[in-house]
Amino acid sequence: MEIVKPSVAAIEAAIEVMGSLFRRTLIAFVTSFAVLLVVLSGALVAGYNYSLSTWSARRVAMVEEGARRILSRDSAAGEEAAQELIPQDVPVFVYDRDGRVVASNRGVGRRREHDEERIPVRENGALRGYYSVGSTAFRNDAANRALTESLLRAAAAGGVAAFGAALVTAWGFARSLTSPAARVAEGIDSIAYGRPTAAIPEQGTEEIARIARAANTLASRLSNERELRAQWAQDVTHDLRTPIASIRARLEAILDGVYTPDAGTIQATLGELGRVERLIADLEELMRLEQPDLTLNGSTFSSADFVETLRQRFHHEIERKQLIWRVHLGVQAICADEALIYRAVSNVVSNAVRHAPERGAIDLGIDPAREAEGPHTENGGVRITVTNEGPPIPPEELERLFERLYRGEYARNTPGSGLGLTIARRIVLLHNGSIRISSDYDRGTVVSITLPSELT
């Protein structure tokens, strides 16, 4: 029996990942913003320094232009205007060619505490004089300092506000992302520990919705498997109880002297034991076939040899019931796991022989599959049909014939474990094929097995 067994460790790991998704998303968002803020701060500092450098160069140029006008031959008329061009936030001194101070924004007669470097002023190659200028720092001016401080306060307030807004946005985004994940985690947790739960909402991102969809599918399969296990256990108990009860009754009757332990009594008891053995063997076979790691041994074998092996297998039953064995071979070779396909077809033929009437007919055909007759038959395939002329199966029972241990009214009084068609169906599905059954008064009961042209 194929049972879905979820790995509790794997599910717990998934729950742990989902549980930390909110924290990771929030940290990633905030970290990204912090990196962006650092980059923007670096760009702002670089721009600020560049602006100061440009401002300083411009101030020096203004000082040189003022000094040139002061030292020009016609500076007497424009001296007052030239003085206006000299910045007031830095000390500036203008000298003539003999080194005398002729102008200064600190007063001509003021004594300088430091002798600054004297820069020559030339006009048409001729020396006109010199000028010296103090450090041209932007923050030397009170207005500039106030502007700088205002800009810094605004930048700091903007950064704090932006970080707060980003934090709130990250919180909301992380919640919107992780809320569906949390619901999925709770649902998977319920599935892992077998607690009934409603369907997990398939919401959120595409990946989370896919996880929820897969979890719902898993829950549905687990529920079906639980119901199937319960039904199977009930059926197995019933099928085992009957022969065991019969064996016990016979043995007790022998002990009580009701039955004589003769050959007939022992033979009947052995028959009941054989029924139990067949059921156990079929159960073991079905469980082996439903192992997920089962591998097929594919090969190409002769259709004629395959049919002849089947004929020999059922020779005594065919002879006993005087059945007509008819074969039609439209395909010379079959590509499949020969042992498994033989088991599947022999189970079908066994049912056909069992339910065929005395002097009836069994038809076995191996032909090319028709297009779209089964999965993976687009490029050809094989169709194996087994037909018997027995009484038709009621339509309401046809769909249940492949269920485990199901025995309809038509087969309730015949030998068998009730697993033959279930095993056949499992083998066909392992080959990516299909199996169908139909039954009516005109054709009898027809079981059709379709296999792909190649084993995949």
C-alpha atoms as one frame of an Amber mdcrd trajectory, in Angstrom:
protein
   0.000   0.000   0.000   1.382   3.408  -0.948   1.322   5.665   2.084   2.458
   9.280   2.129   4.873   9.696   5.018   5.801  13.354   5.559   9.183  13.950
   7.108   8.543  15.673  10.423  12.111  16.973  10.534  11.804  18.488   7.069
   8.457  20.075   7.911   9.808  21.485  11.164  12.738  22.929   9.238  10.314
  24.570   6.803   8.303  25.983   9.711  11.483  27.380  11.282  12.459  29.048
   8.005   8.983  30.542   7.629   9.023  31.673  11.257  12.223  33.645  10.688
  11.090  34.999   7.329   9.626  38.122   8.920  12.828  38.870  10.809  14.986
  38.220   7.771  12.819  40.330   5.498  12.809  43.203   7.963  16.573  43.023
   8.477  17.204  42.824   4.734  14.968  45.809   4.060  16.495  47.939   6.827
  20.027  46.902   5.876  19.386  47.840   2.260  18.098  51.229   3.345  21.093
  51.726   5.659  23.493  50.944   2.834  21.610  53.358   0.589  21.752  56.001
   3.310  25.508  55.534   3.680  25.985  55.848  -0.077  23.843  58.981  -0.189
  25.731  60.423   2.800  29.042  59.763   1.071  27.771  61.397  -2.086  26.538
  64.384  -0.035  29.891  64.794   1.725  31.771  64.529  -1.557  29.465  67.117
  -3.119  29.844  69.382  -0.117  33.645  69.237  -0.277  33.584  69.875  -4.012
  31.297  72.845  -3.484  33.624  74.263  -0.818  36.599  73.839  -3.115  34.777
  75.590  -5.931  33.639  78.340  -3.563  37.183  78.878  -2.279  38.563  79.108
  -5.831  35.863  81.608  -6.696  36.663  83.720  -3.649  40.350  83.786  -4.538
  39.454  84.827  -8.078  37.298  87.646  -6.689  40.170  88.819  -4.467  42.586
  88.798  -7.413  40.122  90.736  -9.582  39.615  93.340  -6.823  43.357  93.706
  -6.327  43.881  94.134 -10.049  41.317  96.904 -10.243  42.792  98.631  -7.218
  46.279  98.526  -8.742  45.151  99.547 -12.228  46.143 102.911 -13.527  42.534
 104.072 -13.478  41.784 102.669 -10.070  41.317 106.051  -8.452  37.812 106.349
  -9.930  36.952 102.741  -9.343  38.661 102.135  -6.013  35.417 102.220  -4.076
  33.829  99.743  -6.487  36.939  97.570  -6.330  36.711  97.541  -2.530  33.232
  96.129  -2.858  34.669  93.145  -4.736  36.997  92.229  -1.899  35.373  89.609
   0.370  34.869  90.685   3.942  35.066  87.286   5.563  38.804  86.886   4.965
  41.611  89.394   5.545  42.868  90.865   2.240  45.817  93.243   1.772  46.816
  94.881  -1.507  50.402  96.168  -1.993  52.018  98.304  -4.616  55.215  97.310
  -6.326  57.250  98.737  -3.475  55.419  96.639  -0.879  53.325  99.397   0.629
  49.741  98.577   1.637  47.374 100.488  -0.582  44.105  98.751   0.334  42.742
  96.286   2.862  39.350  95.147   4.141  40.909  95.317   7.598  42.106  98.899
   7.259  45.246 100.117   5.549  47.028 100.961   8.756  46.058  97.841  10.652
  48.941  95.716  11.768  48.825  92.155  10.515  49.486  89.427  12.991  50.741
  87.092  10.283  52.503  87.849   7.082  50.587  86.018   4.348  52.151  84.985
   1.088  52.186  87.925  -1.347  50.795  86.981  -4.713  51.948  89.124  -7.667
  49.382  90.915  -9.798  50.397  91.341 -13.438  48.726  93.100 -16.296  49.980
  92.611 -19.865  53.068  91.023 -18.406  53.918  94.049 -16.227  53.997  93.766
 -12.452  51.383  95.981 -10.843  51.715  94.959  -7.242  50.823  92.203  -4.804
  47.989  90.959  -2.688  47.710  88.560   0.218  44.644  86.752   1.417  43.902
  84.797   4.572  42.333  81.316   4.754  39.192  81.254   2.607  37.084  78.985
   4.823  33.386  78.901   4.085  32.509  78.736   7.767  34.480  81.871   8.604
  31.400  83.875   7.702  28.554  83.858  10.250  25.885  83.644   7.563  27.676
  80.731   5.938  27.958  79.003   9.290  24.250  79.451   9.894  23.481  78.060
   6.436  25.736  75.065   6.993  24.224  74.314  10.373  20.706  74.583   8.935
  21.585  72.216   6.128  23.105  69.715   8.570  20.061  69.839  10.817  17.753
  69.397   7.834  19.838  66.460   6.533  19.876  64.782   9.960  16.129  65.274
  10.430  15.482  64.033   6.898  17.666  60.974   7.465  15.908  60.100  10.721
  12.486  60.634   9.139  13.439  58.585   6.081  14.796  55.787   8.258  11.626
  55.778  10.335   9.465  55.730   7.211  11.586  52.930   5.770  11.293  50.973
   9.015   7.506  51.309   9.033   7.353  50.378   5.348   9.643  47.399   5.916
   7.503  46.289   8.838   4.324  46.453   6.753   5.951  44.761   3.774   7.418
  41.993   5.930   4.050  41.427   7.612   2.255  41.252   4.279   4.852  38.758
   3.072   5.072  36.610   6.173   1.408  36.495   7.241   0.551  33.999   4.452
   3.766  32.137   5.269   2.750  31.940   8.929  -0.626  30.494   7.952   1.121
  27.947   5.748   3.482  27.062   8.618   0.556  26.546  10.981  -1.205  24.373
   8.420   1.906  22.266   7.784   2.417  21.956  11.526  -1.122  20.600  11.837
  -0.496  18.158   8.993   2.786  16.993  10.527   1.170  16.088  13.823  -2.041
  14.688  12.403  -4.374  17.402  13.635  -7.379  18.069  11.368  -7.292  21.497
   9.811  -9.120  23.515   7.221  -7.581  24.084   3.815  -4.616  26.461   3.896
  -5.402  29.726   2.044  -3.411  29.806  -1.179  -2.476  33.470  -0.853   0.662
  35.559  -0.788   3.561  35.447  -3.201   3.666  32.866  -5.953   6.139  30.704
  -4.050   4.099  30.752  -0.821   0.896  30.035  -2.760   2.613  27.043  -4.357
   3.704  25.779  -0.932   0.133  26.165   0.357  -1.217  24.349  -2.701   1.263
  21.505  -2.210   0.432  21.314   1.500  -3.297  21.128   0.718  -2.619  18.375
  -1.799  -0.537  16.544   0.786  -3.284  16.917   3.392  -5.867  15.591   0.933
  -3.698  12.600   0.056  -3.017  11.887   3.717  -6.729  12.021   4.465  -7.468
   9.674   1.597  -4.684   7.353   2.691  -6.004   7.308   6.259  -9.458   6.391
   5.028  -7.973   3.805   2.698  -5.837   2.287   5.458  -8.850   2.070   7.727
 -10.939   0.428   5.001  -8.078  -1.845   4.014  -7.499  -2.932   7.600 -11.185
  -3.681   7.912 -11.208  -5.670   4.672  -8.049  -7.599   5.549  -9.455  -8.401
   8.961 -12.656  -9.634   7.353 -10.876 -11.707   4.707  -8.565 -13.263   7.261
 -11.211 -13.817   9.900 -13.341 -16.059   7.675 -10.718 -18.714   6.786  -9.149
 -18.573  10.250 -12.547 -19.070  11.843 -13.188 -21.991   9.500  -9.831 -23.579
  10.350 -10.457 -23.088  14.059 -13.936 -24.604  13.800 -12.626 -27.647  11.955
  -9.830 -28.198  14.438 -12.181 -27.821  17.403 -14.628 -30.209  15.741 -11.826
 -32.742  15.371 -10.897 -32.312  19.049 -14.535 -32.742  20.057 -14.829 -35.859
  17.926 -17.391 -34.297  15.587 -15.038 -34.566  12.589 -12.745 -37.436  11.839
  -9.205 -36.277  10.944  -9.367 -38.014   7.592  -7.894 -36.879   4.285 -11.007
 -34.885   3.328 -11.057 -32.856   6.521  -7.318 -32.181   6.346  -7.618 -31.211
   2.684 -10.410 -28.725   3.434  -8.348 -27.222   6.263  -5.311 -26.931   4.008
  -7.494 -25.187   1.451  -8.437 -22.538   3.986  -4.772 -22.136   4.942  -3.920
 -21.751   1.279  -6.437 -18.940   1.020  -4.737 -17.149   3.910  -1.322 -17.709
   2.336  -2.477 -16.315  -1.014  -3.876 -13.230   0.657  -0.665 -12.625   2.609
   1.480 -13.215  -0.484  -0.600 -10.797  -2.546  -0.425  -8.186   0.208   3.360
  -8.506   0.309   3.538  -8.255  -3.477   1.365  -5.146  -3.564   3.408  -3.441
  -0.849   6.591  -4.234  -2.764   5.146  -2.774  -5.953   4.137   0.416  -4.160
   7.593   1.112  -2.805   8.753   4.483  -4.212  12.270   3.171  -4.926  11.086
   0.245  -7.061  12.946   0.033 -10.373  11.787  -1.737 -13.518  13.927  -4.200
 -15.449  12.993  -3.244 -18.967  13.605  -5.531 -21.904  12.175  -6.404 -25.305
  10.643  -9.864 -25.485   8.673 -11.921 -27.972   4.878 -11.617 -27.919   4.504
 -15.225 -29.103   6.698 -16.577 -26.312   4.846 -14.423 -23.804   1.449 -15.803
 -24.896   2.726 -19.383 -24.944   3.962 -19.021 -21.351   0.516 -17.813 -20.341
  -1.150 -20.737 -22.128   1.027 -23.227 -20.323   0.372 -21.465 -17.007  -3.409
 -21.947 -17.350  -3.380 -25.169 -19.364  -4.993 -27.328 -16.685  -7.798 -24.847
 -15.927  -8.490 -24.404 -19.644  -8.604 -28.155 -20.165 -10.764 -28.733 -17.097
 -13.414 -26.220 -18.229 -12.953 -27.147 -21.913 -12.365 -23.501 -22.812 -11.438
 -22.253 -26.270  -8.110 -20.376 -26.184  -7.922 -17.849 -29.022  -4.908 -15.642
 -29.666  -4.324 -12.719 -32.020  -0.835 -11.226 -32.351  -0.580  -7.902 -34.172
   2.689  -7.012 -32.462   5.773  -9.203 -32.541   7.592  -7.765 -29.496   6.814
  -5.946 -26.267   9.109  -3.542 -24.438   8.463  -3.733 -20.685   9.476  -5.440
 -17.464   8.621  -8.978 -18.585   8.189 -10.454 -15.115   5.868  -7.713 -13.921
   3.793  -7.582 -17.105   3.477 -11.370 -16.981   2.163 -11.044 -13.413  -0.336
  -8.362 -14.417  -1.659 -10.207 -17.486  -1.752 -13.551 -15.676  -3.907 -11.984
 -12.955  -6.326 -10.768 -15.635  -6.303 -14.136 -17.439  -6.842 -15.914 -14.112
 -10.015 -13.893 -13.546 -11.129 -14.556 -17.121 -10.623 -18.314 -16.785 -12.342
 -18.345 -13.389 -15.480 -16.543 -14.620 -15.698 -17.987 -18.134 -18.556 -20.510
 -18.563 -17.928 -24.159 -19.341 -16.881 -24.589 -23.014 -16.654 -20.814 -23.316
 -13.851 -18.861 -24.976 -10.894 -16.792 -23.808  -9.561 -14.258 -26.335  -6.079
 -12.831 -25.875  -4.933 -10.117 -28.265  -1.710  -8.129 -28.499  -2.078  -5.307
 -31.009  -0.750  -1.821 -31.725  -2.349   0.798 -29.495  -4.642   3.300 -31.108
  -3.731   6.977 -30.992  -4.466   8.714 -27.696  -5.630   5.393 -26.255  -3.410
   5.769 -23.249  -0.671   7.953 -21.823   2.610   8.112 -23.739   1.183   6.291
 -26.789   1.469   9.180 -29.239   4.416   7.466 -30.961   2.963   3.995 -30.796
   2.317   1.482 -28.082   0.933  -1.962 -27.317  -2.609  -2.927 -26.347  -3.168
  -6.246 -24.586  -6.810  -7.342 -24.364  -8.264 -10.295 -22.477 -11.905 -11.208
 -23.180 -14.098 -13.858 -21.593 -17.728 -14.780 -22.275 -18.743 -14.931 -18.645
 -21.723 -13.143 -17.107 -21.490  -9.344 -17.354 -20.336  -7.350 -14.361 -22.882
  -4.857 -12.994 -22.005  -1.302 -14.128 -21.945  -0.006 -10.550 -19.160  -2.477
  -9.716 -16.895  -1.807 -12.702 -15.274   1.291 -11.193 -14.489  -0.519  -7.950
 -12.896  -3.650  -9.358  -9.383  -2.203  -9.054  -9.835  -1.312  -5.376  -7.921
  -3.304  -2.818  -9.742  -6.424  -1.582 -12.939  -5.487  -3.392 -14.980  -8.501
  -4.406 -18.263  -7.818  -6.098 -21.316  -9.999  -5.987 -20.232 -11.786  -9.154
 -16.953 -12.856  -7.514 -17.893 -13.213  -3.864 -18.168 -16.999  -3.997 -15.049
 -17.590  -6.101 -11.500 -18.147  -4.814  -9.057 -15.288  -4.833  -7.646 -12.588
  -2.580  -9.368  -9.609  -4.168  -5.977  -8.061  -4.965  -5.326  -9.477  -8.427
  -6.664  -6.517 -10.421  -5.190  -4.066  -7.902  -1.739  -5.570  -8.460  -2.283
  -5.560 -12.235  -3.270  -1.896 -12.180  -0.221  -0.959 -10.089   2.120  -2.752
 -12.497   0.555  -1.029 -15.497   0.837   2.364 -13.842   4.515   1.691 -13.110
   4.920   1.335 -16.885   3.104   4.662 -17.470   0.289   2.698 -19.059  -3.437
   2.378 -18.467  -5.883  -0.433 -17.755  -9.620  -0.426 -18.454 -12.434  -2.884
 -18.057 -15.810  -3.109 -19.788 -18.566  -5.693 -19.586 -21.828  -6.336 -21.422
 -23.940  -9.220 -22.722 -22.723  -8.916 -26.314 -18.929  -8.992 -25.904 -18.577
 -10.313 -22.381 -15.939  -8.835 -20.070 -12.980  -7.129 -21.744  -9.868  -5.981
 -19.881  -7.600  -3.729 -21.949  -4.003  -2.927 -20.959  -2.215  -0.190 -22.895
   1.567   0.169 -22.647   3.839   2.793 -24.199   6.169   1.773 -27.009   9.225
   2.308 -24.796   9.792   1.893 -21.089  10.510   5.292 -19.517
